[in-house]
Amino acid sequence: MLAPMEKITDSSFRYICHKYGADLTFTEQIRFETLIKKTKSALMRIKLYDDTPTMIQIMGKDEEKLDIFLKEFTPEKGFQGFNLNLGCPSQSYVKQGIGSAMIKRPTKVKRMVDLIKNYGYDVNVKLRLGVNKTEKREKVYLKLIEKDDADFFIVHARYRSESYERKADWSVFPECVNTGKAIVANGDIQTKIDVEKMKEIGCIGVMIGRAAMNNPLIFGQLKEFKVPQLETVKKEYIELCKSQNIICSEEVLKLLK
Ligand SMILES: Cc1cc2nc3c(=O)[nH]c(=O)nc-3n(C[C@H](O)[C@H](O)[C@H](O)COP(=O)(O)O)c2cc1C
């Protein structure tokens, strides 16, 4: 799976990653409290232009507003379901009680998951290990996985305040799998050996973020598909953005040098 990445995983980037091997992609995070205001910029974040399998990633805490959003939501082709973001490390979001601050609120998350399911949509959850070391030690992530009925849980094996410089803690994956729930591993996964390791542990899949940023062909390479040169893919990305009338991500253009 291609990880959601703000300013990177626009619809063209998602299309390319899927074309060259990613089974599933995710939109960049957006609050459903913002989506119900229906501004053009908010709606553009969840617009799907083609049939690339895509989960729409949403975050927020106001259940009434989630209900309003779902009532008005019309799925487009490519839409596979919703992803609830319980991983966002932003300090301002955590202060408002959303993003990774919700990992320790399994009952509330359960209500939100059930609400989405009641509308007939698939739903999965992306979480970190807690807001800080203490929450990780208390295993708040396990309590959430045990209690909630999402289709699968994507575990980014870091707590909120942990920087990318520290290696993701893969030792948590076996206990997550032992809950009996479907677990997708995330954090520092890059090679075939990494993927095999996650399979051995019993994860149903892996999610790849930064390793795909400057190499969207990584999914095909891991699956040993024949893939084109990166230069060809960059041209394809620019053409796609033009055809969808969206502005190419400067970050992606820089990365695909
Ligand atoms: C530039 C950037 C933007 C990100 N934006 C999001 C986001 O919108 N939603 C989300 O759930 N995670 C976001 N993440 C986290 C990634 O989805 C992923 O969990 C994290 O990078 C760890 O995976 P990796 O080691 O494969 O990169 C972002 C990460 C990066 C580097």
PDBQT file of the ligand as one rigid body, heavy atoms in Angstrom, charges set to zero:
ROOT
HETATM    1  C1  LIG A 301       5.783  14.208   3.798  1.00  0.00    +0.000 C 
HETATM    2  C2  LIG A 301       4.927  13.296   4.618  1.00  0.00    +0.000 A 
HETATM    3  C3  LIG A 301       3.555  13.539   4.715  1.00  0.00    +0.000 A 
HETATM    4  C4  LIG A 301       2.736  12.693   5.449  1.00  0.00    +0.000 A 
HETATM    5  N1  LIG A 301       1.372  12.908   5.474  1.00  0.00    +0.000 NA
HETATM    6  C5  LIG A 301       0.572  12.007   6.101  1.00  0.00    +0.000 A 
HETATM    7  C6  LIG A 301      -0.856  12.114   6.032  1.00  0.00    +0.000 A 
HETATM    8  O1  LIG A 301      -1.431  13.013   5.398  1.00  0.00    +0.000 OA
HETATM    9  N2  LIG A 301      -1.589  11.172   6.689  1.00  0.00    +0.000 N 
HETATM   10  C7  LIG A 301      -1.000  10.133   7.394  1.00  0.00    +0.000 A 
HETATM   11  O2  LIG A 301      -1.713   9.299   7.965  1.00  0.00    +0.000 OA
HETATM   12  N3  LIG A 301       0.333  10.019   7.466  1.00  0.00    +0.000 NA
HETATM   13  C8  LIG A 301       1.119  10.890   6.823  1.00  0.00    +0.000 A 
HETATM   14  N4  LIG A 301       2.479  10.702   6.843  1.00  0.00    +0.000 N 
HETATM   15  C9  LIG A 301       3.042   9.493   7.499  1.00  0.00    +0.000 C 
HETATM   16  C10 LIG A 301       3.178   8.342   6.481  1.00  0.00    +0.000 C 
HETATM   17  O3  LIG A 301       1.928   7.956   5.982  1.00  0.00    +0.000 OA
HETATM   18  C11 LIG A 301       3.831   7.102   7.125  1.00  0.00    +0.000 C 
HETATM   19  O4  LIG A 301       3.049   6.651   8.181  1.00  0.00    +0.000 OA
HETATM   20  C12 LIG A 301       5.236   7.416   7.657  1.00  0.00    +0.000 C 
HETATM   21  O5  LIG A 301       6.001   8.164   6.719  1.00  0.00    +0.000 OA
HETATM   22  C13 LIG A 301       6.011   6.127   8.010  1.00  0.00    +0.000 C 
HETATM   23  O6  LIG A 301       6.158   5.301   6.866  1.00  0.00    +0.000 OA
HETATM   24  P1  LIG A 301       7.557   5.231   6.030  1.00  0.00    +0.000 P 
HETATM   25  O7  LIG A 301       8.654   4.913   7.010  1.00  0.00    +0.000 OA
HETATM   26  O8  LIG A 301       7.340   4.150   5.018  1.00  0.00    +0.000 OA
HETATM   27  O9  LIG A 301       7.765   6.587   5.434  1.00  0.00    +0.000 OA
HETATM   28  C14 LIG A 301       3.302  11.568   6.130  1.00  0.00    +0.000 A 
HETATM   29  C15 LIG A 301       4.689  11.342   6.041  1.00  0.00    +0.000 A 
HETATM   30  C16 LIG A 301       5.493  12.180   5.290  1.00  0.00    +0.000 A 
HETATM   31  C17 LIG A 301       6.964  11.865   5.196  1.00  0.00    +0.000 C 
ENDROOT
TORSDOF 0
